[in-house]
Amino acid sequence: MFTGIVAEVGEVRRVEDSDGGRRLTIAADDVLSDVEDGASIAVNGACLTVEEFDDGSFEVFLAAETVEKTYLGEVEEGDVVNLERALRADARLDGHFVQGHVDTTTEVVDVREVGEDWEYEFALPEGYGQYIVDKGSVALDGISLTVAEKGEETFTVAIIPTTRRVTNLSEKESGDPVHLEVDVLAKYADELLAGQR
């Protein structure tokens, strides 16, 4: 379980593809402060298991399903990724409950500067519209965000300068892929209501 509050942006240092999946080595700092083998780290919102680490980087393996359901199969050396350690039971919940289970990928439609802030517009993925509501929570590349407005084919989020500075959103442009995890509470509510229909 995560909160969607990104601890830092890491850099992909090495990519190794194999028949069984893909191995990434990611340079990091903050998320390594108390890391252990087998620890969970969200990489662009996807919960991955640390297999090896040293003082400046950690290694994760992407199984074939992870490669298929995320865009982590497309990242290259030098790309930056959002990183967050799993939530401790005694920690403050500043974002919202994020499972680290990417539901789907979407893409950036537009990026607009509005005064000192930014507005990011994303495509509304087919089959997920019922989970995205005005002022509801979403995780985009693992970042806990509030939906500012939902349209028929897109939705927007407002980004403050700090969020843009400490995440990979500063690197995103129109057409770039983004992981989407909808609010798990919305999925449970939908499932409960489906049983009453």
Salt bridges, closest charged atoms under 4 A:
GLU16 OE2 - ARG14 NE 2.88
ASP17 OD1 - ARG22 NE 2.52
ASP34 OD1 - ARG85 NH1 2.68
GLU51 OE1 - ARG23 NH1 2.41
GLU59 OE1 - ARG14 NH2 3.59
GLU59 OE2 - ARG23 NH1 3.38
GLU65 OE2 - LYS69 NZ 3.33
ASP90 OD1 - ARG88 NE 2.97
ASP103 OD1 - LYS187 NZ 2.86
ASP110 OD2 - ARG112 NH1 2.70
GLU119 OE1 - ARG112 NH2 2.62
GLU121 OE1 - ARG112 NH1 2.91
ASP141 OD2 - LYS172 NZ 3.30
ASP141 OD1 - HIS179 ND1 3.76
ASP190 OD1 - ARG197 NH2 3.54
